[in-house]
Amino acid sequence: MVKILFHFGELSLKGKNRRLFEKRMARNIRGALKGVLLPDGLHREYGRMVAEVTQTSPGLLQHLALLPGVRNFSLVHETGLSLESMKQTAKQAVLADYGDNVAGTPFRVTSKRSDKRFPHPSMEINYEIGGFLKTELGLSVNLSEPVMDVRVEVGLDAAYIYTRKIPGIGGLPVGTSGKGVVLFSGGIDSPVAAYTMMKRGMSATLVHCYNSTINRDFAKIKDLARQLSRYQGHIKLYLIDLEEFQRHAIALVPPEYRMIIYKRQMIREAARIADKVHAQALITGDSLGQVASQTLGNIQAIYDASPLPLLSPLIGSDKEEIIALARRIGTFDISIEEYCDICSFLISKHPETNGKRSMVAQYEAQLPTGSIECPVTLRVFDDGEDAAQV
């Protein structure tokens, strides 16, 4: 059996609501450890959680490092609450993580007592265990720049000892900051925007608009949704056919304004889904100035179609930053697969970059923006698996 010790960052700032955040974090960790977590294998202590699992793998550890809300975690050795047992377990931890040839390695011991009733203060624990390891293994004490930091955390019923921390993504547990609907294009940016909002605790619903005359294969979109569900758990993907609306737009709107008109209608459709799922905001993957539709003038012309707050978490990010995060969360390779984007369908080679509200209003007055019933398909994914089609 393997034990994993989780630490959290912002949860410590939540005061009286902290327990609610911790309950949500526990639920999300259980989802991430599905299949390897022992029954009743997760318990909470103040400021941390301990999970007992049957096994770990590099893929599982990478997944846990990207779980919103986790500041860091460690594979730990559990021991009883006596200095002698802590000394022996600390020795086992060092040998397990660094091997037998550790003589001369600069080290220190860092201890922490969450239960102040434990009779030995932290400085005494550091001194006793440090002296034992120095004698037994020939380690070299270096308090300022150690190669090895042997950490000891004294809990209520046990102590946890480890030598390595795996950094997490931080943020808040998904589900603690309300619901948002993501305009999900299938490109590189929108999955990253969805994940970024998950990191801030938002539960994301995905809305993908398509044209059934040019695309009926959603394998790529479903693969992206499936990947994001690994971080959120349960996630919904709505597929909305804008074929009829685009037919009207192509007939009545000049090519240079079609992208703006398309995106405004997509916002309206996303807002309808938001009303259905009781979401409080819409999310886009826009990055200021990246493409023609993301100039400040066009953002103004497009965003005012939204009756809800419209959030753009990537607005100040450059493409390289977005790509780096896409690679880290496992969406990049899926996003670059070939796919026919609805927004590129019969628009000008030189689209308008500073849309005027007066022109938008003139064109939309001729369009059935609110009367078309767009076909909607719902797909549901749970923790990286297809759950249902509705």
N, C-alpha and C positions, 0 to 999 in steps of 0.2 A: 504494500500500500504506500501511496505517496501523499504527503500533506502539502497544501499550498496555502501560504499566508498572504492575504490581500491587505493593502493599505489604500486609503482614499484621501483625496485632497480637500476639495471644497465641501464635502459632507460635514467636516468639522465646524464649518461656519454657519450651519443651519439652525442652531439653537433648538427651540422647542419642536421644530419640524424635522429634526435630524432622524428620528426613528422612522418616519415615513420614507425618507430618502434611503435609509439603510434597508428597509423592507423591499423597496423596488430594486436596489442593487443586488440583494440576495436572490430575488426572483430572476434577474438577468444573468447572474453567475450560474444559477442552476441550469438555465437554458443553454449557456455556453458549454457547460460540462455534461450535457445530456449524453448518457451512454457510458460515462466513466465515473460519475459521482456515486458514491455509496449511498444507500438509503440512510436518511438522517445524517448525511456526511457533510453538512454545512452548518456551522454554528457561528454566531456573532459574539464578539466581545467589543468592548468600548474602543472605537477607532479602527477596528480591523475585523476580518472574517477569516476563518480557517476552513478549507475544504479538504475532504479526504477522498481521494480518487484511486481507481484501480491501476491507472497508468497515465503517463503523459507522452507527448510526442512534440517534435519541433513545430508542427503545424498547429497543435493545440496551444502551445505557448505563444506563438505568433498571434493567434486569434485572441487570447486573453490580453495581450499587450495592446490590442486595438478596441477593447471593450470600454465604451464610454463610462467614465466615473472611476476607473481604476488608475491610481497614481503610480503604484508599483506593486510587484508581487514577488514571492520567493518560494522555492522548494525548500522545506524546512525539516529539521529533525526535532521531534518532540521528546521531552524528557520530564521527569518528576521535579518537584520543587525542593531540591536539596543541592547544595553547592557541589557535592561529590558527583552526583548524577549529571549535573551541568558540565562539569569538567570532562567527564568521560564522553559525553555526547558532543561537546565542542571538538574534542580530538577526532571523533568519528566523522564529524562534518568536514573538518579540514582535509582529512585523508580522502574522503569521498570526492571532494570537489577539486583538490589540487594534486592528489597522488602522494606517493611515499617520499619523493625527493623534494622536500620543502625546507630543509635545513638552511638557515640564513635568510629566509624570506621575510622582508619587513612586514610587520603586522601590528594590529591593535585589537582590543576588545571593546565593543560599544554595547552597553547594556541599558535596558529601559524597564522600569517597573510600572505596570499599569495598576497593580495592586500594592499600595504602599504599606499594607500590613505584612508583606514579606520582610522578614527580620534583617536582611542584609541590604544596605543601600547600594546604589549603582556603582559608586567608586570602589566599594569592597568587592563586588562581583567582578568588575574589570580587573582588579588587582589579583584576585584569587585565580580566576580562569586564565588570565594572561600569564601569570607566573607558572602555572601548570603546563600550558602549551609551550612556553619558552624552554622549560626543562625537558619535557617529554619529546618534543619535535625539533628542538634546536632553532626555533624561530627567533627573529631579531626584532625587538620592539622599536616601532617608529610611529609615534602618535600623530605626526603632522602629515606625512605622505606615505601611508601604508600601501603595500601591494595587496594585502589581504586584510579585510575588515570583518572580524568575527562578531556577529551581532547576536545578542541575547535578549529576548523579550520575555519578561516574566508576566504570565497571565494569572487568572484566578485559580485554575486547576493544574496548569502545566506551564513549562517554559518552552520557547521555540528558538532554535539556534540555526543560523544560516550564514553563509559567506558571500552570497551573491544576490543582488537585486536586479530584477528585470523591469525596466521602466515601462509604464503604461502611457496611455494617451491623455489621461486626466479627464477633466470636465465633470459632467453630471450624469447620473443614470438615466437612460432612455425612459421616458414616460413621466418625468417629474416636471417638465416645462410645457405642458400642453401639447396640442396637436397642430401639425402643419401639413399642407398639401404641396408637393413638389411637382413643378412642371418638368417632366422627365423626358428629355429628348433622346437619350441613348448615346449622346456624345461623351466626351471626357468630363465636362464640367458639371452637369447636373447630378450624377451620382456622388461626386465629391461634395457638392453643396448639400445634398441630402445627408451624407455622413457627418458633415460639419455641424448641421443642426441637431443631429442625433447626439453628437458630443456635448451639446449644450442642454441635453435632456429632453429635446423635443421628439415626440413620436411622429414619424413621417408616413404619409400616404402618398403613393406615386400616381401621377396622371400622365399618360402618354397619348398624344394626339397623332393620328395617322390618316392617310388617304387610302381607302380600300382599292382604288384603281391602280395604285402603284406599289402597295405593300400589304401583304397578307401573312407574312412570315415574321413572327415576333420572338424568334428564338433568342436573339441578342438581347432584347428588352427584358425577357423573362430571366435570362442568365444574370443580368445586372441586378434585377430585383431580388433574385435568389441569393446573390452574394451579399447584398445589403441586409437581407433578413438575418444573416449570421450575427450582425451587430445589434439589431433591434429585436430579433425574435420574430414575432408575428408582424407581417407587413402586407398591405393590400396594394395591388396594381390595377388601376382602371385604364382600359384601352378605349379610346373614344374616336369614332370615325367621323372626320370632318369633310368627307368627300363632297357631300351636297353643298356645304357652305363654300368650299373652295371653288366649286363649279360656278356659283354666283359671283364670287370675288374675281375670278379670272375673266368673267364676262363684263364686269362693271368697274373694276379698279385698274388703273394704269400699273404696268409691271413694277415701276419704281416704288410704289406704295404698298404692294401686296404683302411684303414681309411684315410691315407694321400692322396691317389689317389682320393677317393670319395670327400674329402673336396676341393681338388684343382679343380675338375670339378664343384662343387657347386659354387666356386668363379667365374669360367668362365661364368657360367649361370647367376649369379647375375650381372656380369659385362655387359652381353648382355642386361639385363633389364635396367641397369643404363644408357647405351647408348640410349635406347628407351625413357626413361623418363627424359633424360638430367640431371642425377645425377652426382655429382662430387666426390663421395667417396662410399666405401663399409664399412659396420659396422658388427662386430661380437660380440658375447657375451663371448669371451674367457677371462679366468682369469688364470694368469700364474701359471702353475704347478697343476691346479685343476684335470685334467684328462690327459691320455696319449697323446692325440692330442694337448695338450696345454703346453707341455714342450718347452723350448726355441728352442731346435733343431728342433722340429716338426713345431713350429710356423714359423721358417725360411723356412723350406721346403714347407709349405703350402702357406704362404702369397705371395711368389714370383710368384704365378700364377696370381696375380691380376695386371691388367694394370692401376688400379686406386689406390689412397691412400686408405689404409685399416686401419680403426680406431677401436680400442678395448677399449671402455670407462671403462670397468670393469677389465682391465688387472691387477690392483693392489688391487682389492677388494677381501676379503675372502668370503666364502659361506654364513656366517651368515649375513654379511652386505648386500649381494645381496638378501637373503631371506627377510630381514627386509623391503627393498624397494619394493620387489615384493608383500609383504603383504599390504603395504601402498597403492600401486597403483591398487590393486585388481586383480593381475594376478596370484598370488601364487596358490590359490585353483584350478584354471583352469590348471595351468602348471603341477601339480602333478597328474592329471588324466592320466590313462593308455593310452599309445600311442606307436606305433611301430616306432622307430627312424631309419631312413635310414642308419645312420652311424654305427649302430650295426649289420647290415645285413651281415652275413657270414664273419666276421673278426676274427682274432686270439684271443684266450683268453689272449694272451700276446702280444699285438700289439707293433710295433716298437716305441720307445720313443725318438730316435735321428735320424730322417730320413736323409738320405744322398741325396744330389741333384743329384749325379751321378746315384744312383739307381732309383730315381724318373724319371729321364730323360730316362733311359733304359726301364722302364716299360711303360711309356707314349708313347714311340716311337712305341709300338705295338698296341696302342689303337686309336680309331677314335675320339679323343678329340674334334676336330673341325667340323667333318662332320655329326654328328648325329643331326637330327632335333627333339628336345625334345618337346612333347606336352605341351602347356602352357594354363592355365585357369586363367582368371582375375576375382577377386571379389573386389567390392568396398563397403566401409562402410562410413557412415556419422554420426558423433556424436552419436555413440553407436547403430546405426541401419543399417541393410542391405540395401544397395542402389541399387546394380546391379550386375549381373553376365554377363561377356562378353566372 
